[in-house]
Amino acid sequence: MTITNKGNIVADAGALVNIGLSADGKFETVSLRSLHQKLKIKPDGVAKLRLKFSIAKSQSAGDYFAFVSIVRNGAQATALSASPFTIV
C-alpha cells in the first residue's frame, strides 16, 4: 500500500491501520486485522507499507474488495481495491 503526504509538514506519528473485506465495495464488512504503524513521511513524500493478513477458512464464499482504513490524529482515510476477488 502506498501512502502519500499531501500536507506541507512532515507526517511523523503512529497510525492505526485496519484491514478488512468489503462485500459492497463501499464499507468494511469483515474485519481481518488491526495494527499500529509508525509513519514518517516528508511533505509530498510517499511511504510504502507491506500489509500481511489472512482470511479465515470459515469466511463466507463470495466476491470481496480489500478494504484498508488508516486513522491518525482522529482523521481517517480509506481505500478499496479496484477490483474484487472471489472466495470459494
Backbone as a printed PyTorch tensor [residue, N CA C, xyz], in Angstrom:
tensor([[[  0.8510,  -1.1600,   0.0000],
         [  0.0000,   0.0000,   0.0000],
         [  0.8940,   1.2170,   0.0000]],

        [[  0.5610,   2.2000,  -0.8140],
         [  1.3080,   3.4480,  -0.8910],
         [  0.5090,   4.5600,  -0.2240]],

        [[  1.1570,   5.2940,   0.6800],
         [  0.5310,   6.4090,   1.3850],
         [  1.2810,   7.6800,   0.9970]],

        [[  0.5460,   8.7170,   0.6300],
         [  1.1440,   9.9860,   0.2040],
         [  0.8310,  11.0790,   1.2190]],

        [[  1.8350,  11.8880,   1.5460],
         [  1.6520,  13.0480,   2.4160],
         [  1.4450,  14.2700,   1.5200]],

        [[  0.2170,  14.7460,   1.4210],
         [ -0.1070,  15.9160,   0.6000],
         [ -0.0290,  17.2160,   1.3980]],

        [[  0.3800,  17.1330,   2.6680],
         [  0.4900,  18.3220,   3.5090],
         [  1.8090,  19.0480,   3.3070]],

        [[  2.0420,  20.0690,   4.1310],
         [  3.2690,  20.8500,   3.9990],
         [  4.2150,  20.6770,   5.1860]],

        [[  3.9230,  19.7050,   6.0600],
         [  4.8300,  19.3770,   7.1640],
         [  5.0430,  17.8680,   7.1810]],

        [[  6.1070,  17.4520,   7.8520],
         [  6.4120,  16.0300,   7.9490],
         [  5.3220,  15.3240,   8.7530]],

        [[  4.8140,  14.2300,   8.2140],
         [  3.8640,  13.3860,   8.9510],
         [  4.7130,  12.4210,   9.7610]],

        [[  4.7720,  12.6340,  11.0580],
         [  5.6430,  11.8330,  11.9220],
         [  4.8500,  11.4060,  13.1460]],

        [[  4.1090,  10.3290,  13.0050],
         [  3.2880,   9.8510,  14.1170],
         [  2.8640,   8.4130,  13.8450]],

        [[  2.2920,   7.8250,  14.8470],
         [  1.7450,   6.4920,  14.6760],
         [  0.3580,   6.5650,  14.0610]],

        [[ -0.0310,   5.4900,  13.4340],
         [ -1.3510,   5.4080,  12.8240],
         [ -1.9210,   4.0220,  13.0960]],

        [[ -3.2350,   3.9540,  13.1710],
         [ -3.9220,   2.6760,  13.3210],
         [ -4.3620,   2.2350,  11.9330]],

        [[ -3.9000,   1.0780,  11.5020],
         [ -4.2360,   0.5390,  10.1860],
         [ -5.1980,  -0.6280,  10.3810]],

        [[ -6.3720,  -0.5430,   9.7560],
         [ -7.3730,  -1.6050,   9.8200],
         [ -7.4840,  -2.2410,   8.4420]],

        [[ -7.4110,  -3.5580,   8.4050],
         [ -7.5090,  -4.3010,   7.1570],
         [ -8.7630,  -5.1510,   7.2260]],

        [[ -9.5360,  -5.1470,   6.1490],
         [-10.7610,  -5.9260,   6.1460],
         [-11.2310,  -6.2570,   4.7470]],

        [[-12.4400,  -6.7400,   4.6790],
         [-13.0850,  -7.0820,   3.4180],
         [-14.3520,  -6.2570,   3.2780]],

        [[-14.6780,  -5.9140,   2.0510],
         [-15.9070,  -5.1950,   1.7560],
         [-16.7000,  -5.9980,   0.7380]],

        [[-17.9290,  -6.3170,   1.0710],
         [-18.7840,  -7.0700,   0.1560],
         [-19.4380,  -6.1460,  -0.8710]],

        [[-19.6480,  -4.8710,  -0.4990],
         [-20.3550,  -3.9550,  -1.4000],
         [-19.4380,  -2.9610,  -2.1130]],

        [[-18.1510,  -2.9990,  -1.8270],
         [-17.2260,  -2.0540,  -2.4560],
         [-17.2870,  -0.6590,  -1.8810]],

        [[-17.9520,  -0.5000,  -0.7310],
         [-18.0830,   0.8200,  -0.1060],
         [-17.6810,   0.8150,   1.3640]],

        [[-18.1360,  -0.1930,   2.0950],
         [-17.9220,  -0.2420,   3.5400],
         [-17.2770,  -1.5670,   3.9490]],

        [[-16.5370,  -1.5230,   5.0580],
         [-15.9360,  -2.7420,   5.5820],
         [-17.0300,  -3.6780,   6.0950]],

        [[-17.0010,  -4.9090,   5.6340],
         [-17.9680,  -5.9210,   6.0450],
         [-17.3600,  -6.8600,   7.0820]],

        [[-16.0880,  -7.2320,   6.8830],
         [-15.3900,  -8.1810,   7.7500],
         [-14.0490,  -7.5810,   8.1550]],

        [[-13.7950,  -7.5030,   9.4540],
         [-12.5040,  -7.0280,   9.9500],
         [-11.5230,  -8.2000,   9.9800]],

        [[-10.3250,  -7.9930,   9.4270],
         [ -9.3210,  -9.0550,   9.4050],
         [ -8.1720,  -8.7990,  10.3610]],

        [[ -7.7070,  -7.5570,  10.4450],
         [ -6.5460,  -7.2760,  11.2760],
         [ -6.4480,  -5.7780,  11.5370]],

        [[ -5.9880,  -5.4140,  12.7360],
         [ -5.6710,  -4.0290,  13.0910],
         [ -4.2480,  -3.9920,  13.6210]],

        [[ -3.5070,  -2.9740,  13.2420],
         [ -2.1430,  -2.8540,  13.7350],
         [ -1.7530,  -1.3960,  13.8330]],

        [[ -0.8370,  -1.1000,  14.7370],
         [ -0.2980,   0.2490,  14.8810],
         [  0.9640,   0.3260,  14.0370]],

        [[  1.0760,   1.3910,  13.2410],
         [  2.1990,   1.5420,  12.3260],
         [  2.8280,   2.9160,  12.5190]],

        [[  4.1350,   2.9670,  12.6750],
         [  4.8630,   4.2290,  12.7680],
         [  5.0560,   4.7620,  11.3580]],

        [[  4.6930,   6.0260,  11.1370],
         [  4.8400,   6.6490,   9.8330],
         [  5.6740,   7.9170,   9.9470]],

        [[  6.5730,   8.1140,   9.0160],
         [  7.3260,   9.3700,   8.9000],
         [  7.4530,   9.6400,   7.4060]],

        [[  6.6630,  10.6360,   6.9500],
         [  6.6100,  10.9290,   5.5200],
         [  6.8250,  12.4290,   5.3200]],

        [[  7.7900,  12.7800,   4.4940],
         [  8.0650,  14.1860,   4.1800],
         [  6.9160,  14.7730,   3.3630]],

        [[  6.7770,  16.1060,   3.3570],
         [  5.7520,  16.7250,   2.5170],
         [  5.9120,  16.2950,   1.0510]],

        [[  4.8220,  15.9670,   0.4020],
         [  4.8000,  15.4360,  -0.9660],
         [  5.5760,  14.1260,  -1.1000]],

        [[  5.8540,  13.4780,   0.0160],
         [  6.5500,  12.2020,   0.0050],
         [  5.5810,  11.0330,   0.0730]],

        [[  6.1250,   9.8460,  -0.1030],
         [  5.3140,   8.6340,  -0.0420],
         [  5.9740,   7.6070,   0.8690]],

        [[  5.1440,   6.7380,   1.4110],
         [  5.6180,   5.6030,   2.2000],
         [  4.9060,   4.3690,   1.6610]],

        [[  5.6110,   3.2680,   1.6340],
         [  5.0050,   2.0200,   1.1800],
         [  4.9290,   1.0600,   2.3570]],

        [[  3.7430,   0.5360,   2.5900],
         [  3.5210,  -0.4320,   3.6600],
         [  3.2380,  -1.7890,   3.0510]],

        [[  3.8440,  -2.8090,   3.6000],
         [  3.5100,  -4.1800,   3.2230],
         [  2.5790,  -4.7060,   4.3000]],

        [[  1.3710,  -4.9980,   3.9140],
         [  0.3520,  -5.4350,   4.8580],
         [  0.1050,  -6.9250,   4.6890]],

        [[  0.2670,  -7.6600,   5.7610],
         [  0.0270,  -9.0960,   5.7290],
         [ -1.2090,  -9.4190,   6.5420]],

        [[ -2.0430, -10.3000,   6.0060],
         [ -3.2440, -10.7180,   6.7050],
         [ -3.6590, -12.0690,   6.1690]],

        [[ -4.5310, -12.7150,   6.8900],
         [ -5.0690, -13.9920,   6.4260],
         [ -6.5920, -13.9490,   6.5470]],

        [[ -7.2200, -14.7430,   5.7300],
         [ -8.6750, -14.8290,   5.7140],
         [ -9.0680, -16.1800,   6.3010]],

        [[ -9.9650, -16.1680,   7.2650],
         [-10.3860, -17.4040,   7.9340],
         [-11.0270, -18.3700,   6.9350]],

        [[-10.7630, -19.6410,   7.1250],
         [-11.3580, -20.6580,   6.2600],
         [-12.8750, -20.6670,   6.3650]],

        [[-13.3990, -20.1730,   7.4650],
         [-14.8460, -20.1310,   7.6700],
         [-15.5180, -18.9230,   6.9990]],

        [[-14.7120, -18.0650,   6.3390],
         [-15.2820, -16.8860,   5.6820],
         [-16.2660, -17.3090,   4.5970]],

        [[-17.4140, -16.6540,   4.5590],
         [-18.4440, -16.9560,   3.5680],
         [-17.9040, -16.7750,   2.1570]],

        [[-18.2990, -17.6610,   1.2620],
         [-17.9110, -17.5540,  -0.1370],
         [-18.5510, -16.3090,  -0.7470]],

        [[-17.8970, -15.7390,  -1.7260],
         [-18.4470, -14.5780,  -2.4180],
         [-17.3680, -13.6850,  -2.9640]],

        [[-17.7730, -12.5840,  -3.5580],
         [-16.8560, -11.5920,  -4.1030],
         [-16.6260, -10.5020,  -3.0660]],

        [[-15.3520, -10.1260,  -2.8760],
         [-14.9790,  -9.1270,  -1.8860],
         [-13.9420,  -8.1710,  -2.4610]],

        [[-13.9250,  -6.9760,  -1.9030],
         [-12.8800,  -6.0000,  -2.1720],
         [-11.9990,  -5.9400,  -0.9320]],

        [[-10.6950,  -5.7380,  -1.1150],
         [ -9.8170,  -5.4790,   0.0220],
         [-10.1300,  -4.0740,   0.5280]],

        [[-10.2430,  -3.9150,   1.8470],
         [-10.6070,  -2.6470,   2.4760],
         [ -9.5290,  -2.2790,   3.4880]],

        [[ -8.9930,  -1.0680,   3.4030],
         [ -7.9810,  -0.6030,   4.3530],
         [ -8.3770,   0.7900,   4.8260]],

        [[ -8.3100,   1.0010,   6.1310],
         [ -8.5020,   2.3490,   6.6670],
         [ -7.3150,   2.6850,   7.5570]],

        [[ -6.9470,   3.9550,   7.5460],
         [ -5.8430,   4.4410,   8.3670],
         [ -6.3720,   5.6060,   9.1900]],

        [[ -6.1760,   5.5190,  10.5100],
         [ -6.6240,   6.5680,  11.4180],
         [ -5.3900,   7.1720,  12.0760]],

        [[ -5.2380,   8.5000,  11.9210],
         [ -4.1110,   9.2080,  12.5180],
         [ -4.6070,  10.5450,  13.0390]],

        [[ -4.3760,  10.7960,  14.3130],
         [ -4.7990,  12.0510,  14.9560],
         [ -6.2850,  12.3430,  14.7380]],

        [[ -7.1090,  11.3100,  14.7930],
         [ -8.5450,  11.4830,  14.6610],
         [ -9.0510,  11.5630,  13.2250]],

        [[ -8.1490,  11.6720,  12.2560],
         [ -8.5580,  11.7300,  10.8470],
         [ -8.4660,  10.3320,  10.2460]],

        [[ -9.4220,  10.0010,   9.3830],
         [ -9.4600,   8.6670,   8.7900],
         [ -9.4420,   8.7640,   7.2700]],

        [[ -8.6620,   7.8730,   6.6550],
         [ -8.6530,   7.7280,   5.1970],
         [ -8.9200,   6.2610,   4.8970]],

        [[ -9.6680,   5.9980,   3.8470],
         [ -9.9680,   4.6210,   3.4740],
         [ -9.5860,   4.3720,   2.0220]],

        [[ -9.3290,   3.1050,   1.7220],
         [ -9.0180,   2.6950,   0.3590],
         [ -9.6120,   1.3300,   0.1050]],

        [[-10.0630,   1.1290,  -1.1160],
         [-10.6110,  -0.1620,  -1.5450],
         [ -9.8290,  -0.6240,  -2.7590]],

        [[ -9.7000,  -1.9500,  -2.9050],
         [ -9.0630,  -2.4680,  -4.1070],
         [ -9.9220,  -2.1150,  -5.3140]],

        [[ -9.2920,  -1.9620,  -6.4530],
         [-10.0080,  -1.5540,  -7.6710],
         [-10.9010,  -2.6440,  -8.2110]],

        [[-10.5280,  -3.8930,  -7.9810],
         [-11.3580,  -4.9950,  -8.4740],
         [-11.5440,  -6.0290,  -7.3780]],

        [[-12.6660,  -6.7200,  -7.4050],
         [-12.9450,  -7.7120,  -6.3630],
         [-12.1830,  -9.0130,  -6.6050]],

        [[-12.1090,  -9.8130,  -5.5740],
         [-11.5860, -11.1720,  -5.6910],
         [-12.6440, -12.1080,  -5.1210]],

        [[-12.5560, -13.3820,  -5.4680],
         [-13.5840, -14.3410,  -5.0790],
         [-13.0550, -15.3290,  -4.0540]],

        [[-13.8300, -15.5260,  -2.9950],
         [-13.5570, -16.5720,  -2.0050],
         [-14.5070, -17.7060,  -2.3060]],

        [[-13.9670, -18.8950,  -2.5000],
         [-14.8170, -20.0420,  -2.8250],
         [-14.8550, -21.0270,  -1.6750]]])
